[in-house]
Amino acid sequence: MAVQQSLVIIKPDGLIKSLTGNIISMLSETKLKIVAARVLRVSRELAEKHYSKLKQEQIAKHGQEKGNKIFENVIEYIQGKFHTDRVFALVYQGEDAINKIRELAGKTNPEEAEPISIRGKYGRINSKTGVFENVLHASASEKEAEQEIKLWFTPDQLSDLIYPVTTEKSSKERIVWK
């Protein structure tokens, strides 16, 4: 199995409930290494890019009006409209990183997640919005992980790079994603 990287986002409900340490402790069981971490406010643009696939899925499943409402609730959730306005984004790296993290995370719906998983222990469905407050996001595939990491981090924010980079010349030289 090749070395993989995976994006993990501890969402606003995880931060407001002070679960960051608990979640990182559980993830440490994977023996993966953290190669990037940052606390940030999620812009609408970043949220929409991150969840663009979800919007299409929800509209296909529920129709335009309900699909857009679900998507809007998810965007508001990740932007912190229901809790705090910050998330903690991390990149984990190691052999079979994506599967190891997804297994610990549990199913997206906290009610369907194993009780010992992160989402099973700490998640809930918000009865007012219907949003799965599932405390974290974890990349689902290698392709998704690469797209998400490049969306949330610049190459110079990672201590280890596994995706191609190039150097741009400007008034200040910097590394950017190819």
C-alpha positions in Angstrom: 0.0 0.0 0.0 1.3 3.4 -1.0 1.7 6.4 1.2 -1.4 8.6 1.2 -2.5 11.9 2.6 -5.9 12.6 3.9 -7.7 15.9 4.8 -9.3 15.9 8.2 -11.4 18.9 9.3 -12.6 19.1 12.9 -15.8 21.1 12.3 -17.3 23.9 14.3 -19.3 21.7 16.6 -16.2 19.7 17.4 -14.4 22.9 18.3 -17.2 24.5 20.4 -17.6 21.2 22.4 -13.8 21.2 23.0 -13.4 17.8 21.3 -10.2 18.6 19.4 -7.9 16.8 21.8 -10.2 13.7 22.0 -10.5 13.5 18.3 -6.7 13.9 17.7 -6.1 11.2 20.4 -8.4 8.8 18.6 -6.8 9.6 15.3 -3.3 8.9 16.8 -4.3 5.2 17.1 -3.7 5.1 13.3 0.0 5.8 13.7 -0.2 8.3 10.9 1.7 11.5 11.0 0.3 15.0 10.9 2.0 17.0 8.0 -0.1 20.1 8.2 -2.5 21.8 10.6 -4.3 25.2 10.7 -7.2 26.8 12.4 -9.3 29.0 10.0 -12.6 30.7 9.3 -14.2 29.1 6.3 -15.2 31.5 3.5 -18.4 30.9 1.6 -16.2 30.4 -1.5 -14.1 27.7 0.2 -17.2 26.0 1.6 -19.0 25.9 -1.8 -15.9 24.5 -3.5 -15.4 21.9 -0.8 -19.1 20.7 -1.0 -19.7 21.2 -4.7 -20.2 17.4 -5.3 -22.6 17.3 -2.4 -24.8 20.0 -3.9 -25.1 18.0 -7.2 -25.9 14.8 -5.2 -28.6 16.4 -3.1 -30.3 18.1 -6.0 -30.3 14.7 -7.9 -31.7 12.9 -4.8 -34.2 15.4 -3.5 -34.9 17.9 -6.3 -33.8 21.5 -6.8 -35.5 23.2 -3.9 -34.9 20.7 -1.2 -31.4 19.9 -2.5 -30.4 23.5 -2.4 -31.9 23.9 1.1 -29.8 20.9 2.4 -26.7 22.3 0.6 -27.3 25.8 2.2 -27.6 24.3 5.7 -24.3 22.4 5.2 -22.6 25.6 4.0 -23.9 27.5 7.0 -22.8 24.6 9.3 -19.2 24.5 8.1 -19.0 28.3 8.2 -20.0 28.2 11.9 -23.5 29.7 11.7 -24.7 27.3 14.4 -21.6 27.1 16.6 -18.2 28.8 16.3 -16.9 30.3 13.1 -13.7 28.3 13.0 -12.5 24.8 11.9 -9.3 22.9 12.5 -8.0 21.5 9.3 -5.2 18.8 9.3 -3.4 16.6 6.8 -2.5 13.1 7.9 0.0 11.0 6.0 0.9 7.4 6.0 0.2 4.0 4.6 -3.5 3.5 3.9 -4.3 6.8 5.6 -7.7 7.3 4.0 -9.2 4.0 5.1 -7.6 4.1 8.5 -9.1 7.6 9.2 -12.5 6.8 7.6 -12.8 3.7 9.8 -12.2 5.7 13.0 -14.5 8.5 11.8 -17.5 6.3 11.3 -20.4 6.8 9.0 -21.4 10.3 7.9 -24.8 10.0 9.6 -24.0 10.0 13.4 -27.0 7.8 14.1 -25.7 5.1 11.8 -22.1 5.4 13.0 -20.7 2.8 15.3 -20.9 4.1 18.9 -17.1 3.8 19.4 -16.4 5.8 16.2 -15.7 9.6 16.4 -19.0 10.5 14.8 -20.9 7.8 16.8 -19.5 9.2 20.1 -19.7 12.9 19.4 -22.0 13.6 16.5 -25.7 14.4 16.4 -28.4 15.4 13.9 -29.5 19.0 14.5 -33.3 18.7 15.0 -33.8 22.3 13.8 -31.9 22.1 10.6 -31.6 18.4 9.9 -27.8 18.9 9.4 -25.5 16.0 10.4 -23.3 17.6 13.0 -20.8 14.9 12.7 -17.8 16.8 14.1 -15.3 16.0 11.4 -14.7 15.6 7.7 -12.4 12.9 6.3 -11.4 12.5 2.7 -13.2 9.5 1.0 -10.7 8.6 -1.7 -7.2 9.4 -3.0 -8.6 11.7 -5.7 -10.8 13.5 -3.3 -7.9 13.8 -0.7 -5.7 15.4 -3.3 -8.4 17.9 -4.5 -9.3 18.8 -0.9 -5.7 19.2 0.4 -4.9 21.5 -2.6 -8.1 23.5 -1.8 -7.4 23.9 1.9 -3.6 24.2 2.0 -0.8 25.7 -0.1 2.3 23.5 -0.6 4.4 25.5 1.8 1.9 24.7 4.6 2.7 21.0 4.4 5.9 19.5 5.9 5.8 16.6 3.4 4.6 16.8 -0.2 3.4 13.8 -2.2 1.7 15.8 -5.0 3.6 17.6 -7.8 4.6 21.2 -7.3 6.3 23.9 -9.3 8.0 27.2 -8.4 6.5 30.5 -9.6 8.7 33.5 -10.2 7.3 36.8 -9.0 8.5 39.5 -6.7 8.6 36.7 -4.2 9.4 33.1 -5.2 6.9 30.6 -3.8 5.8 27.0 -4.3 2.4 26.4 -5.8 0.3 23.4 -6.8 0.8 22.3 -10.5 
